Amino acid sequence: MAVEPSAPRSLHDRGTAPRHRDTGLKQQRAVRTRGQVLDAAAEAFATRGFPTVTVQDVAELAGVTKGAVYFHFANKEALAQAVAEEFYHLLGVIGQEVKEADLAPLEAVAELLMRTAVAFRDETMVQAGARLQIERSLIGAELPMPYLGYTQAVTGWLGQAHAAGQLPASVDPEATARVLVSAFFGAQHMSWVLNDRADIAERVAEILTAVVPAASAGKA
Ligand code: LUB
């Protein structure tokens, strides 16, 4: 009964090694089930939105019982929170990869936004997280604060470029970062509504060309 361990933070955090083989297999199964439920919740929230999805819908999509969903998540709000946290975890991985690529600062900004565009196009977890953020006032639970992480990361790189003379002196790095994040947000939403996200990479490339022409936007 009470053998299933507490669920790990995310799909990528699989917890500590088990002491007994039996416990290990149960833990592996629990982690797998939690991942299936989280993926199903992402699918449901991305396609139907928070208000109309039920825990029963998520259980059916995951191919598990409602009880199995409730073992890992207290309610629909907890599912939404976990999906939103996984969304920011995935965005954080993109940011970390761009940082580690050691690009010139304007190239890093372009790479960050282009990679993020591709994730919005291809990853259901990302699409779900973005939709939940739009619906945040309808969700009776705290979601992570949106937009600020990207604004801060982009401000950092634009500040470096500005200090190195790679941007006109009149450019305000923080204001330009807000413009880029706002434009990205608008473009991903428009691309979703108008084209089911098929053109999101092109739309984000044209934002980069317009706002930071000194970056090699969309060349990647
Ligand atoms: C990103 C969204 C959508 C910004 O919170 C966030 O950072 C974001 C939330 O809906 O886009 C990506 C520049």
Boltz pocket constraint, residues with backbone or C-beta under 6 A from the ligand:
constraints:
  - pocket:
      binder: B
      contacts: [[A, 116], [A, 129], [A, 130], [A, 131], [A, 133], [A, 134], [A, 145], [A, 146], [A, 147], [A, 148], [A, 149], [A, 150], [A, 180], [A, 181], [A, 184], [A, 185], [A, 188]]
      max_distance: 6.0
